[in-house]
Amino acid sequence: MDKTLVVEVAYALPHKQKILSVTVPEGTTAWEAVQQSGIEKHFPELDLDTLSVGIFGKALAKPAERVLQSGERVEIYRPLIADPKEVRKQRAAKAKAAKDGE
């Protein structure tokens, strides 16, 4: 008899979040768990071919190769709206301008 594991697949928007518990066969990859979860039924705008995923906050470079262990949570990440480096630069420039104006 094949062994199975229970993992979670999670995705969140600012106004809606979903964590699905999925029973998968041992040897299932992170990518396969996302596909088997049916998460796109809850978020039809998701493009499964371009997703960025990770496990417990750590992004995976090759989710199709990462075999899951029981209890892990596969997280689907949204694309960044703004480049964090650019936002920090703008914040620093604003703080410098405020300091110079004092």
C-alpha positions in Angstrom: 0.0 0.0 0.0 1.3 3.4 -1.0 1.9 5.9 1.8 0.3 9.3 1.8 1.1 12.6 3.4 -1.0 15.6 4.4 0.3 19.0 3.3 -1.2 22.4 3.0 -1.3 24.8 0.0 -1.8 28.5 0.8 -2.5 31.6 -1.2 -3.5 35.0 0.1 -4.7 38.3 -1.3 -5.2 41.4 0.9 -8.9 40.7 1.1 -9.1 36.9 0.8 -6.9 34.0 2.0 -7.2 30.2 1.6 -5.2 27.3 3.1 -6.2 23.9 1.6 -5.3 20.6 3.3 -4.3 18.1 0.6 -3.6 14.4 0.9 -0.9 13.4 -1.6 1.1 10.3 -2.3 4.6 10.1 -0.8 7.1 11.5 -3.3 4.8 14.4 -4.4 6.6 17.6 -5.3 5.6 21.1 -4.3 4.5 21.9 -7.8 2.4 18.7 -8.0 0.7 19.6 -4.6 -0.3 23.0 -6.0 -1.8 21.4 -9.0 -3.6 18.7 -7.0 -5.0 21.2 -4.5 -7.4 22.9 -6.9 -6.5 26.3 -5.5 -7.3 27.9 -8.9 -11.0 27.2 -8.3 -10.8 29.7 -5.4 -8.6 32.1 -7.3 -9.4 31.9 -11.0 -6.9 34.7 -11.8 -3.9 32.4 -10.8 -1.7 31.4 -13.7 -0.3 28.0 -12.5 2.4 28.2 -15.2 4.0 31.3 -13.8 3.6 30.8 -10.0 6.4 31.4 -7.5 6.1 29.0 -4.6 7.9 28.3 -1.4 7.7 26.3 1.8 7.1 28.1 5.1 8.3 31.4 3.7 11.4 30.1 1.9 11.1 30.5 -1.9 11.9 27.4 -4.0 14.0 27.7 -7.1 12.8 24.4 -8.5 9.4 23.5 -7.0 9.0 20.7 -9.5 11.9 18.9 -7.9 11.3 19.6 -4.2 9.7 16.5 -2.6 7.4 17.3 0.2 7.3 16.0 3.7 4.2 15.5 5.8 2.9 18.7 7.5 4.7 21.2 5.2 2.9 24.2 3.8 3.4 25.2 0.2 2.9 28.9 -0.2 2.0 30.6 -3.5 3.6 34.1 -3.8 2.1 37.1 -5.5 4.3 39.1 -7.8 5.9 42.2 -6.2 4.1 45.5 -6.9 7.2 47.5 -6.4 10.9 46.8 -6.2 11.8 46.7 -2.5 15.2 48.3 -3.2 13.6 51.2 -5.1 11.1 51.7 -2.3 14.0 51.9 0.3 15.8 54.4 -1.8 12.8 56.6 -2.1 12.2 56.4 1.7 15.8 57.3 2.4 15.7 60.2 0.0 12.5 61.5 1.6 14.0 61.2 5.1 17.2 63.0 4.0 15.1 65.8 2.4 13.1 66.2 5.7 16.3 66.3 7.7 17.9 68.9 5.4 14.8 71.0 5.7 15.0 71.2 9.5 
